[in-house]
């Protein structure tokens, strides 16, 4: 930043921080904190040994700086996972089929990423023995995706693409379940590029309203 009164730069723990009137720029500091957690994970530090104190020391910030942005370690680690996972693409909104394909394709890519990324694979394996972290991830990430799925199903029923007599949660599971089976339960299963289209078309064919 140039020509700003009261602007200064500091070096802490190898992380450059720009400040205005003594307060670090929020975006730069949050980035440094998230990258500090990723660094610890890449170094093989177990989730159980990653404390707020250790994160603060690695990022070159104070603990209070972290607690101003996250309530605790679990909330911070969820944001770190969201940062290193593939980004969910926006739904095209052109049709129920297109939105379903986009939703399942996002799951397929996440499955591929977990297979190819030792970091993601390691973190998710450790999460299974960390109920608080898994609950935080489920409440923040998984449930948001389920809400998105239910919204698509509601539109599908309204537009006559999906039967109205099947519970929406069951309809959602019919579409999402096979993809999760391939990506999570069967890590050696094939994940072809057209898998999302195959699953959606089969599902819609079976769930179309009876004439």
Residue, then its C-alpha position, 0 to 999 in steps of 0.5 A: x500500500x502506498x502513501x497511506x498515513x499510519x501504514x507500516x510493515x512488519x516481519x514476524x515468523x517469516x510472514x510479512x504483515x501490513x498494518x494500518x494504525x497497528x492492526x494487521x490487514x484481516x485478509x493477509x493475517x487470515x491467509x498467514x494463519x491458514x497457511x501456518x496450519x497447512x505447513x504443520x499438517x505437511x510436516x506431519x504434525x497430528x491434528x491432536x497436537x496442533x494447538x492454537x498456541x502452536x498455530x500462532x507461533x508458526x504464523x507469527x501472530x498472537x493467540x488473540x488474533x486467531x480467537x478474534x477470527x475463529x472460536x476455536x481449533x475445530x472451526x479454524x481447521x474446517x476453514x483450512x479443509x475448505x481452503x485445500x479441498x477443490x472449490x465447489x463450482x457454482x450451479x449452472x441453474x439451466x436445468x435440474x439435470x445440469x445442477x445435479x450433474x454439477x453437484x455430483x461432479x464436485x463430489x467426484x473431483x473431491x474424491x479424486x483430490x483425496x486419492x491424489x493428495x496425501x495431505x487430504x487423505x491424511x487429514x480425513x483419516x485423522x478426522x474419523x478419530x476426532x468427533x469434535x472436528x468431524x461434527x464441525x466439518x459436518x455441520x459447516x460443510x456437509x450439511x450445507x451441501x445437503x441443503x443445496x441438494x434438497x433445494x435442487x430436489x424441490x425444484x425437480x418436483x416443482x418442474x415435474x422432473x422428480x416424483x412428489x411421493x418420495x421423501x426429498x432426503x431419500x431422493x437426495x441420497x439416491x443421487x449422492x449415495x452412489x458417488x459417495x460409495x465410489x469416492x469414500x467406501x471404494x477408494x479403488x473404484x473407477x471415477x470416469x469423467x462421465x460418471x456424474x452424468x450417468x448417475x443423474x440420468x439413471x436417477x432421473x429415469x427412475x424417479x420421473x413422475x408416473x403418467 
